[in-house]
Amino acid sequence: MRYPWHDHDWQTLRAQGERQHHALLLTGEPGIGKLAFARQLAQSLLCESTTADKPCGQCDACRWFVAGNHPDFRELLPAADSEEVEEDSKAKKKPSAWITIDQVRELNDFVHLSAHRGGGRVTIVQPAEALNTQAANALLKTLEEPPPGAMFILVSHQWRRLLPTIRSRCRRVPLPLPAREVALAWLEQQGLDDAASHLAESGGAPLAALERADASILAVRRALLADLAQPRQLDALAVAERLDKQKTEVARVCDWLARWVYDLACLGLAQSVRYYPDEASRLAPLAQALDPVRLMRFHDQVIAAKRLASHPLNARLVFEQLLFAYQQAMRAAGKG
């Protein structure tokens, strides 16, 4: 399915009919439904009903697609995210967080085959920025000289990280954040309490808001923000140990820290809060005596740590370094 805030983009794209570019690059913020959009587009391209602007859901092609075994469809994703990866305590190698060249080579074999149903072959690559350098170069060759009937849909949260040559071979389709009213209405339909607060924390992305509202994740986040609100009493070692024992992802903690720092800067410079409006009363005292330069240096450190989150890091050490750096930035601001 696709989400209601994508209806206009869907109609615009489907109106092109057979003039569709052979490679589309769907871009936008995480948590807005880009993958759902891509999957419905793929199903529509394979659907054997030629009159509907959406998959009919009744033909053999649609039934196969929904069951996950359509012979003319492939979805390329990192091995670590693949449902086909089996848990094996004796495995010597951890599944890769990247899309590898071997996967792309297998895909190239697929796209050069004749379509089983006499139509085209559709491939989704997601997230496209997970292509390692070798895999990206291998895919580029296919994008430059696509076989007849091959269609590629790349989904990316960070499309500027892609090779410029890959970007140039695709038609970019930017999917924007939904209007706040539309997102709130949808979240309320899902039965989410305090939807406005969760939507703000997610930066306006409804699916991310729904995921972040998970009770266990919410409890961890609130506990960390309470610690950040008291930098003098913050026990960096204890908090890092707690986050590690809770198996909190490095990227998630970096995300929370980056949002907290962003709100501190905005409150100090523009008297506004974007991500954590419910924390404004705790943010305000800290924002009164900020050193924006030191705070932004810490923000840069958080972003750098997030970029490395997919690598095999010692999470506890990362948390310790970031929390000590936060204390130092706040101490330098005179609010230590």
N, C-alpha and C positions, 0 to 999 in steps of 0.2 A: 504494500500500500504506500501511497504518498500522503504527505500531510497537507492540510488545507491551505497553509501559507505558501505552498508551492504551485497552486493552481495556475496562476498567471504564467509562470516560467514554463510549466508543463505545456500549456496551450500554445505558447510561442514556439517552443521547440518542436512539438508535434505538427505544427502547421507547415513546417518545411518539407514534410513527407519524404519523397525519394531524394530530395536535394540535401539530405543530412550528410554532414561531414563524417569521414570514416573514423575520426578519433575526437572524442569530446573530453574535455577536462572540467569536471565539476568541482568548483572551489567554494569555500565559505568556512565559517566558524564551526568548530566541533559541536555536535549536539543539536544540529538543526535538521537532520534527516537526509543528508546528501546520499548516503548509501541506500536508503529506502527509495529515493528518487531514481537512483541508478538501476536498482533491481527492477523497478516497475518499467523503466524505459527498456531494459533488456528483454523483459517478458513481452512488452508491446511489440518490439521488433521481431520476436520469434512467434508471436501469436498468429494463428492461421485465419483469424477473422480480419478481413481487409477493410471493414467499414467503421469499426469502433475506434475511438481515439484513446481507448485504454484497453488493457487485456480483457478478452471476453471471459476468461476463467473456465470455459467449458470445453474448448478444443483439446486435442491430445497434447499439443505443444504446451498449453497453459498448465495442464495437469502434470505433465512431466517436469515443468519448471518449478512448480510449487513443491513437488516431491523431491526436488534437488537432483534429478537425473536426466535432464534434457541433454541429448547427445551433441547439440550444437551450441552449448553454453559452457563457459569456464569462468571461475572467479579466482583470481590470483591474489593471494594474501600471504603475509609472513607465516612461515611454518609454525611458529609459536602460537599463532592465533587460529590455526586450522583445526577444525573439528575432527579431522582425520588423524591428528597426532594422538597416539596412544600413550597412556601413562605407563611408564616402565621404570621401576625403581632401579633396574640394573643398567639402564641406558648410560652410555659413556658420554654422549654429547647432548647438551641441552638444545632444544629446538631453536633455530635462528629467529631473531627478532626482525630480520631483514628478508626481503624477497631476493632470492639468489639467482645466479645465472643458470643453474640447472633447471629451476622452475620455468624460467623464460624460454629455455631451449625446448622443454616439453610443450610449452604453449605454442611455440613456433611450429612444431610438428602438427599440433591440432589445427591451427588456422590455415595451414596449407592443404588440409584434407578437404574432400568434397563434402558439402553439407548433407546430413542424413535425410533431411526433410525437403531438400531442393531449394531452400532459401539461403539465408546467410548464417554466419557464425559470429557470436557475440561474446566478448570478453570484458569482464570488469577487473580493474586493477585497483586494489585498495588496501591501505592508503598508498598512493603513488610515490610519496616521499620515502617509503620503506624500501624502494628499489636500491640495492647497493650499486656502486659505480659500474661494475661489470654487467650486472643485470640491466641497468638503464641503457648502456650502450648496445646490448643485444636487442632490447626491445626497440630501440631507435631504428635499427636496420629494418625491422618489420613495419614500423610506422612510416618510414620513408618510401617503402615499396610494398604497400599492403596487397595481399592477394585479393582477387575479386570476391566480394560478398563478406569480407571481414570487417567487423565493427568493434572499436575499442572504446570503453568508457573508463576513464581514469578519475578516481575520487581522491581529492587532496585537501587536507586541513592547512597545509603549509606549501602552497604551490610554487612559491618563489625558491624553494629548496630544490626543485627539479632542475635537471639539466636544461639550459636555454634551448638546446636543439630539440629536446622533447616538447617543451612548451610551444615551440614554433611549429611543430607538426600537428598540434591539436587546436581545436576551436574551444576557447575557454567559455564556460557557462557559469558565471558567478551566481550563487544562490544566497540571497541576503538573509539577515536575521528577520524574523517576522515582526510585525508591528506589536507593540507591547500589549495592546488590547486583545489582539488575536491570540497571542501566546498565553495570556492569562486565562482567556475563555477556554482554551484547549486544556490547560492544566487543571482548571476547576472541573472540567468534564471527566478528567482522570481521577477525581476525588482527592487531589492534593491539598492538604491544609497549608495555610500561610503561603499561597502560591506566589504572591508578590515578592516576599522575602527570598524565596528560593530562586525565582527568576532573576532578581537583581544579582544574587551571588554567582549565578551562572553566566552573567554578562548578556542576558537576553536570549539564551539558547534554551528552548523548552525541553528538549530531550535530556540535555545536561542537567537542567533543573530537577527533572524527575529522578534522574540517577543520583544526584547529590542529596536528594531528600531521604535516601535510604537511612533508616534509623541508626545503624551501626556506624556508617560514614559520618552522619551528622553529629553523633556524640563525640567522635574523635576530633572533628573539626572544631566544635565548640570548646572542647577542652584545650586545644592548642591556642585558639584565639584568646581564651581567658589567661593563658600563660603569657602570650605576647602583650597583653594589656598591662602587665606588671613586669617590665623588663628588669627592675632591680631585684625582685624576688624570684625571677626565672632561674630555675636550676637546669641548665642546658644539658648536663649529662643525664639527669633523671628523665627529662622530657624525651630526649633522643632514645633512651632505653625503652621508654613506654611506647613510643611510635614504632620502634623496631619490633617489639613483642606483639604489637597489634597488627604487624605485617602491613603497615601502611606504605603505599607506593611512594617512591621518591618524587615522581612527577606530580602526584597529588599534593604532597606537602609543599613542594615548590610553587604549585598553583595557589595554594592558600596564602603562602607568604607573599607572593607577588601581588595578590589582590589586596592584602592588608597594607602593604607598603604603598600601593597606588592610592588607596583611600586616605592614608596618612598625608601623602603629598597633596592630594586634591583638597583635603580639609584645611591644610595649612596655607595653601596658595589661593584656593578658589571658594572655600567654605562650602564644599559639596562632598557627598559620599556616593560612590557608584555601586560598589559590590556588597558592602556590609552596612546598610542603613540601620539595622537593629543594633549595631555596635557603635553608633555615633557618640553616645555618651562616654564610652571608654576610649574612643579614638581622640576625642577633643582635647583632653589634657596633654596627651602625648604630642599632638600636632602643634601646640602653642609655641614650643621652643625648638622646632625642628631645624636641622641644618640640611637643606634640600640636596646639596651636593653629596654629602656623606650618605644620605638616604638613597639617592639614585645609584651610588656606587654599590650599595648593598643590593639594590634591585637588580643591577647588572650581574652580580654574583649569583643571585637566585636563578636568573634566566640561564646563565651558563651551566649551572647545576642541572637544570631541567633538560637542557640539550643532551646531557650525558646520561639521562635517566635510563635509556634503553641499553646502556652498557652494563656489564657485570660489576657493579659497584658494591662496596660495603655500605649499606643504607644507614646503619647507625653512625658511622663516621661522617657521612654527608650531613645527617641531621645535626650532629654536634657542631660541625664547622659552620653551618648556616645559623644556628642559634647563638653561638658565640659571636659571630659577625653581626648579628642583629643587636645583641647587647652592646657591642662596641659602637655601632652606629647611633643607638639611642643614648648611650652615655656621652658621646661627643656632642649630642644635641643639648646636653644639660638636663636631661630628664632621666638619668640612669637609675 
